[in-house]
């Protein structure tokens, strides 16, 4: 299905036009006494002893935004007076009250994913998890025998991967049987037992279904994929870190601009943008006109899901007096998007936002070069890139398998520290699909081609981009995020102007910001028409 688009405009007042410049102004908020200094520096009033309560209410509001219809959200601006969003606690409470929400309840989700149920019969993904005890997480007791079996499990996994690389599928099949026996002797609910079960499943699929046949991984529906994405977002801080860091960098890039345009390469329920809308509402001198172009897959049931997300964001923007226009561009693949579809104006300050998307363009077609070229021609004030900090794009299967086993073992260790989240099991399914794609698929079917920050630096520099330093505000907000939402063990590090989020000493995702080096021959007229 080819790309299509939908547009929504919302004025911040009855007499405002979505294309006019802002004429109102707001005074910069003054942090009151006894307020958290990091949040106060970002323009929010939250008392230090209220941090955890506010964090819980923000998570609740995110869930409400996802589940509510545009009609329900429109009640936010009908006969209602809302608190200044700088008073964060009161503002969130007012929105939740207007939506007549109840305390969050467990989310009922389908569990019959046709391509995810073929796990070995002795694996139970939903049991044997560490459980909270008196506010702390209970420790898993590992016997010397189980530790020995775990070492043996890793050794046989590597031997099996080596056999696959040599195309010795008969030996690999025998080793899979050995791995199934070993798996029954370790705790498959956590640690190497859980990670091992996912890699055994992926190897089994690769052996049984040759990657050349393209049948080793079935596609989920757009709804199922978005649902898993949402639970992954809720269960651990990686996507929250990406959104917070990107929003801060975009906010700084838009300073002093009256008309701004954000192009989001993966809208996915619009979870990132309420916070940016709120921050722009508090901007000294008044908020700019905000245009948001969201790219996402077409809805298989014929609904215009991108437009529905746009309606929700438009009503939220109206509630905080931010003039807002939305455009949805539906495309199954990012390389199907053409720059003229985005309708960029020369008068706009443009931000391009890519959260874990560019690596999908590194396949045999090498469409990454074409996409980076037209991004450059848009002359954005900022290109925000967040990617997994690993090398899963190596041509040799064994090297790729080894790197993936190390990377995802660390990822699952970090996820096990967040077992209080009910979203954890479905978040694991989201990660399992990445593992399956890295291990099972080849050619065009392999889209999870993660590469490390140093490689992205070289590629973006060669494409005509210069690095932008992510400042101290982005670093402070990332540290604050970990304080509010995460367990001990997560760490934020600065790396030559970029930020990484990791588990203990291992960085797992990296955020970097870039600006196009101007090309004298480029004109906006050329890129706004097919």
C-alpha positions in Angstrom: 0.0 0.0 0.0 1.4 3.4 -0.9 1.7 6.4 1.4 -1.3 8.6 2.1 -1.7 11.5 4.4 -4.3 13.2 6.6 -4.2 16.6 8.1 -5.6 18.2 11.2 -5.4 21.8 12.4 -6.3 23.2 15.8 -6.2 26.9 16.7 -5.4 27.9 20.3 -8.3 30.3 20.3 -11.4 31.0 18.4 -9.9 33.8 16.3 -6.5 32.1 15.7 -5.4 30.6 12.4 -3.2 27.5 12.2 -0.8 29.3 9.8 -0.6 32.6 11.5 2.3 33.8 13.7 1.8 33.8 17.4 0.9 37.1 18.9 0.4 36.2 22.6 3.1 36.1 25.2 3.5 34.3 28.5 5.8 35.2 31.4 8.5 32.7 32.2 7.6 30.6 35.2 9.4 31.4 38.4 10.3 28.3 40.5 8.9 28.6 44.0 10.6 27.7 47.1 11.0 24.0 48.1 10.6 22.9 44.5 12.8 20.3 42.8 15.6 22.3 41.3 16.0 20.1 38.2 12.3 20.3 37.3 12.2 23.9 38.2 15.1 24.6 35.7 12.9 23.0 33.0 9.9 25.2 33.9 7.9 22.8 36.1 6.7 23.3 39.6 7.0 20.0 41.6 7.9 19.7 45.2 10.7 17.3 45.9 8.6 15.0 48.1 5.9 14.7 45.4 8.2 13.4 42.6 7.1 9.8 42.8 3.4 10.7 43.0 3.7 13.0 40.0 5.5 10.3 38.0 2.7 7.8 38.7 0.1 10.3 37.6 2.0 11.1 34.4 2.1 7.4 33.5 -1.6 7.2 34.2 -2.2 10.2 31.9 -0.2 8.6 29.1 -2.3 5.5 29.4 -5.5 7.6 29.3 -4.3 9.5 26.2 -3.7 6.2 24.4 -7.1 4.6 25.4 -9.3 7.7 25.1 -11.2 8.6 21.9 -10.8 12.1 20.4 -14.4 12.9 21.5 -13.5 12.1 25.1 -10.4 14.2 25.0 -12.3 17.1 23.4 -14.1 17.5 26.8 -10.8 18.9 28.1 -11.4 22.1 26.3 -15.2 22.4 26.7 -16.4 24.5 29.6 -13.3 23.8 31.6 -10.6 25.9 33.1 -7.2 24.1 33.4 -4.3 24.9 35.6 -1.1 26.4 34.3 0.9 23.3 33.1 4.0 24.6 34.9 2.2 23.5 38.1 2.7 19.9 36.9 0.8 18.0 39.6 -2.3 20.2 39.5 -2.2 20.3 35.7 -2.1 16.5 35.4 -4.8 16.1 38.0 -7.1 18.5 36.2 -6.8 16.6 32.9 -7.4 13.3 34.6 -10.5 14.8 36.4 -11.9 16.1 33.2 -11.5 12.7 31.6 -13.4 11.1 34.6 -10.7 8.5 35.0 -10.5 5.8 37.5 -7.3 4.4 39.0 -5.4 2.4 36.4 -6.5 -1.2 36.1 -4.7 -4.2 34.5 -4.8 -3.9 30.7 -6.5 -6.8 29.0 -4.5 -7.7 26.0 -4.6 -10.6 23.5 -2.0 -13.3 24.1 -2.5 -15.3 20.9 0.3 -14.1 18.7 0.5 -16.6 15.9 4.2 -16.3 15.3 5.3 -16.1 18.9 3.7 -19.2 20.4 6.1 -21.7 19.0 8.4 -21.8 22.1 9.6 -25.1 23.5 7.0 -26.8 25.6 9.0 -26.7 28.8 9.4 -22.9 28.7 7.0 -20.7 30.7 7.6 -17.1 30.0 5.2 -15.8 32.5 6.3 -17.6 35.7 9.3 -17.8 38.0 9.9 -14.0 37.8 11.4 -12.3 40.8 8.6 -10.7 42.9 8.7 -7.5 45.0 9.0 -8.2 48.7 8.7 -5.3 51.2 9.6 -2.7 48.5 12.7 -4.7 47.4 13.2 -7.4 44.8 13.8 -10.9 46.1 17.1 -12.5 45.1 17.2 -15.6 42.8 19.1 -18.4 44.5 21.4 -20.1 41.9 22.9 -23.4 42.9 26.4 -24.4 41.8 24.8 -27.1 39.6 22.5 -24.6 37.9 25.4 -22.3 37.4 27.4 -25.1 35.7 24.4 -25.9 33.5 24.1 -22.2 32.6 27.7 -22.1 31.4 27.1 -25.3 29.5 24.0 -23.7 27.9 25.9 -20.7 26.6 28.7 -23.0 25.3 26.2 -25.1 23.3 24.4 -22.0 22.0 27.7 -20.8 20.5 28.5 -24.2 19.1 25.1 -24.4 17.5 25.5 -20.9 16.0 28.8 -21.9 14.6 27.2 -25.0 13.0 24.5 -22.7 11.4 27.2 -20.5 10.0 28.9 -23.5 8.4 25.4 -24.6 7.1 25.8 -27.9 9.0 22.0 -28.0 9.8 22.1 -31.6 10.8 24.5 -30.9 13.6 22.7 -27.8 14.5 19.4 -29.7 14.9 21.1 -32.2 17.2 22.5 -29.3 19.3 19.0 -27.8 19.6 17.8 -31.0 21.2 20.7 -30.8 23.7 19.8 -27.2 24.4 16.2 -28.1 25.1 17.4 -30.6 27.7 19.8 -28.1 29.3 17.0 -25.5 29.3 14.9 -27.8 31.5 17.6 -27.7 34.2 17.7 -23.9 34.6 15.2 -21.3 35.7 13.7 -20.2 32.4 11.9 -17.3 34.1 14.9 -15.1 34.4 18.6 -14.7 33.6 20.3 -16.9 31.1 17.4 -19.3 31.2 15.0 -16.7 29.8 17.5 -15.2 27.3 18.6 -18.7 26.2 15.0 -19.8 25.6 14.6 -16.9 23.1 17.8 -17.6 21.3 17.1 -21.3 21.1 13.7 -20.5 19.6 15.3 -18.2 17.1 17.9 -20.8 16.1 15.2 -23.4 15.8 13.2 -21.2 13.4 16.3 -20.5 11.3 17.1 -24.2 11.0 13.6 -25.4 10.2 12.6 -22.5 8.0 15.5 -21.4 5.7 15.9 -17.6 5.8 15.9 -17.6 2.0 12.3 -18.6 2.1 11.4 -15.5 4.0 9.0 -17.3 6.4 10.9 -17.4 9.6 9.1 -14.4 11.1 5.5 -13.4 10.4 4.4 -9.8 10.6 2.2 -8.7 13.5 -0.8 -6.4 12.8 -0.3 -2.7 13.3 -2.4 -2.9 16.4 -0.4 -5.8 17.9 2.9 -4.1 17.2 1.8 -0.8 18.7 0.5 -2.7 21.8 3.8 -4.4 22.3 5.6 -1.1 21.8 3.4 0.6 24.4 4.2 -2.1 27.0 7.9 -1.9 26.2 7.6 1.8 26.8 6.0 1.4 30.1 8.2 -1.5 31.4 11.6 0.1 31.1 13.2 3.6 30.7 14.7 3.2 27.2 12.0 4.8 25.1 11.2 7.4 27.9 14.9 8.3 27.8 14.8 8.6 24.0 11.7 10.8 24.2 12.8 13.1 27.0 16.3 13.6 25.5 14.9 14.3 22.0 12.3 16.7 23.3 14.8 18.7 25.2 17.1 19.0 22.2 14.2 19.9 19.9 13.0 22.5 22.4 16.4 24.2 22.4 16.7 24.0 18.6 13.3 25.8 18.3 14.3 28.7 20.6 13.1 32.0 19.2 11.3 30.4 16.3 7.6 31.4 15.6 6.7 28.5 13.2 8.1 25.1 13.9 7.7 21.7 12.2 8.5 18.3 13.7 8.7 15.3 11.4 8.4 12.1 13.4 9.6 8.9 11.6 7.6 6.6 13.8 4.5 8.2 15.4 3.4 5.1 17.4 0.5 6.5 19.4 2.1 10.0 19.7 3.5 9.2 23.2 6.4 11.5 22.8 4.6 14.7 21.9 2.3 15.8 24.9 5.5 16.7 26.8 6.8 18.8 24.0 3.5 20.6 23.5 3.4 21.3 27.2 7.0 22.7 27.2 6.3 24.9 24.2 3.2 26.3 26.1 5.5 27.5 28.8 8.1 29.1 26.5 8.9 32.7 27.4 7.3 35.0 24.8 4.5 32.6 24.1 4.3 29.3 22.2 5.0 29.0 18.4 2.8 27.5 15.8 3.6 23.8 16.0 3.2 21.5 12.9 3.6 17.8 13.5 4.0 15.3 10.6 3.7 11.8 11.9 4.7 8.8 9.8 3.2 5.4 10.5 1.9 2.1 8.9 -1.5 2.1 7.2 -4.3 0.6 9.3 -5.4 -2.8 7.9 -9.0 -2.2 9.0 -9.4 1.0 7.0 -9.4 3.3 10.0 -7.3 6.5 9.8 -5.4 5.7 13.0 -2.9 8.5 12.4 -5.7 11.0 12.2 -7.2 9.7 15.4 -3.8 10.3 17.2 -3.6 13.7 15.6 -7.1 14.6 17.0 -6.0 13.7 20.5 -2.9 15.8 20.2 -4.8 18.7 18.7 -7.2 18.8 21.6 -4.4 18.6 24.1 -2.6 21.5 22.3 -5.8 23.5 22.4 -6.1 23.0 26.2 -2.7 24.7 26.8 -3.1 27.4 24.1 -0.7 26.0 21.6 -1.7 26.5 17.9 -1.2 23.1 16.3 -1.5 21.4 12.9 -1.1 17.7 12.2 -0.4 15.8 9.1 -0.3 12.0 8.9 1.7 10.1 6.3 0.9 6.4 6.1 3.7 4.3 4.7 4.6 0.6 5.3 8.3 1.5 5.0 10.3 4.7 5.7 11.9 4.5 2.3 8.5 4.8 0.7 8.2 8.4 2.1 9.1 11.1 -0.3 10.1 14.6 0.9 7.3 16.4 -1.0 4.7 14.5 1.0 5.9 16.4 4.1 5.0 19.8 2.8 7.8 21.6 4.5 7.7 25.4 4.2 10.9 27.5 3.9 9.5 29.7 6.8 9.5 26.8 9.2 12.2 25.7 11.6 12.3 21.9 11.0 13.2 19.1 13.4 13.5 15.5 12.2 12.9 12.9 14.9 14.1 9.3 14.4 13.7 7.0 17.4 15.3 3.6 16.5 14.3 3.8 12.8 17.3 4.6 10.7 18.9 1.2 11.2 16.0 -0.4 9.2 17.3 1.3 6.1 20.7 -0.5 6.2 19.6 -3.5 4.2 20.7 -4.6 0.7 19.0 -1.7 -1.0 21.0 0.8 1.1 18.1 3.2 1.1 19.8 5.0 4.1 21.8 7.1 1.6 18.7 8.3 -0.2 16.8 9.1 3.0 19.7 11.0 4.6 20.1 12.9 1.3 16.5 14.3 1.3 16.7 14.9 5.1 19.7 17.0 4.4 17.8 18.9 1.7 15.1 19.8 4.2 17.8 21.7 6.0 16.5 20.8 9.5 17.7 22.8 12.5 18.1 19.4 14.2 18.1 15.8 13.2 17.6 13.7 16.4 18.9 10.1 16.1 18.4 7.5 18.8 19.7 4.0 18.1 20.6 0.7 19.9 24.2 0.8 20.9 25.3 -2.5 19.4 26.5 -4.0 16.2 23.9 -6.4 14.8 24.7 -5.6 11.2 27.8 -7.8 10.8 27.9 -10.0 7.7 29.2 -13.0 9.6 26.4 -14.8 11.4 28.5 -16.0 14.3 29.8 -12.6 15.1 26.3 -11.1 14.9 24.9 -13.9 17.1 27.6 -13.4 19.7 27.0 -9.7 19.9 23.3 -10.2 20.1 23.6 -12.7 22.9 25.7 -10.4 25.0 23.5 -7.3 24.2 20.2 -8.9 24.9 21.4 -10.7 28.1 22.2 -7.2 29.4 18.9 -5.9 28.2 17.0 -8.7 30.1 19.1 -8.1 33.2 17.9 -4.5 33.2 14.3 -5.5 32.5 14.3 -8.0 35.4 15.1 -5.0 37.8 11.7 -3.6 36.8 9.5 -6.6 37.7 7.0 -4.4 39.5 5.6 -3.4 36.1 2.7 -5.5 34.8 3.9 -4.7 31.3 7.1 -6.7 31.7 5.9 -9.9 30.0 4.6 -8.2 26.9 7.7 -6.0 26.8 9.7 -9.3 26.7 7.8 -10.3 23.6 8.7 -7.0 22.0 12.4 -7.7 22.6 12.0 -11.3 21.5 10.8 -10.2 18.1 14.0 -8.1 17.7 16.1 -11.2 18.7 14.2 -13.3 16.2 14.8 -10.9 13.4 18.5 -10.5 14.1 19.1 -14.3 14.3 16.5 -15.8 11.9 16.3 -13.4 9.0 18.6 -12.4 6.1 18.3 -10.1 3.1 15.4 -7.7 3.0 13.6 -9.5 5.8 16.4 -8.6 8.3 15.5 -5.1 9.4 17.0 -5.0 12.9 20.5 -3.9 11.7 21.7 -2.0 14.7 25.0 -0.3 14.5 27.0 1.5 17.3 27.3 5.3 17.8 30.8 5.5 16.2 29.5 4.1 13.0 26.5 6.5 12.9 28.9 9.4 13.6 30.9 8.5 10.5 27.9 7.9 8.3 26.1 11.1 9.3 29.3 13.2 8.9 29.8 11.8 5.4 26.2 12.6 4.6 26.8 16.3 5.3 25.7 16.6 8.9 27.5 18.2 11.8 27.1 17.1 15.4 25.1 19.2 17.9 26.1 18.9 21.5 23.4 17.6 23.8 23.6 20.1 26.6 23.5 19.9 30.3 19.7 20.3 30.4 19.3 17.0 28.4 21.7 15.3 30.7 19.9 16.5 33.9 16.5 15.5 32.5 17.8 12.0 31.7 19.2 11.6 35.2 15.9 12.9 36.6 14.0 10.3 34.5 16.0 7.5 36.0 15.3 8.8 39.5 11.6 8.9 38.8 10.9 5.7 36.9 13.8 3.3 37.1 15.6 0.9 39.4 19.2 1.2 40.5 21.7 0.0 37.9 20.7 2.2 35.0 23.3 4.9 34.1 23.4 7.9 31.8 26.8 8.8 30.3 28.0 11.7 28.1 30.0 10.6 25.1 31.5 13.4 23.0 28.3 15.5 23.0 26.0 12.4 22.8 24.2 10.6 25.6 24.0 6.9 26.3 21.7 5.0 28.6 23.0 1.7 29.8 22.8 -1.0 32.5 25.8 -0.8 34.8 28.9 -0.5 32.5 27.2 -1.5 29.3 25.6 1.3 27.1 22.4 0.0 25.4 21.0 3.0 23.5 22.6 6.2 22.3 21.1 9.6 21.5 22.8 12.1 19.2 21.8 15.4 17.6 22.8 16.7 14.2 22.5 19.7 12.0 22.7 19.9 8.2 25.8 21.7 6.8 24.1 24.0 4.3 24.3 23.2 0.6 24.3 26.4 -1.5 22.6 24.7 -4.4 19.7 23.3 -2.4 16.3 25.1 -2.6 13.1 24.4 -0.7 11.2 24.6 -4.0 13.0 21.5 -5.3 12.1 19.3 -2.4 8.4 20.3 -2.0 7.3 18.9 -5.3 7.4 15.4 -6.8 
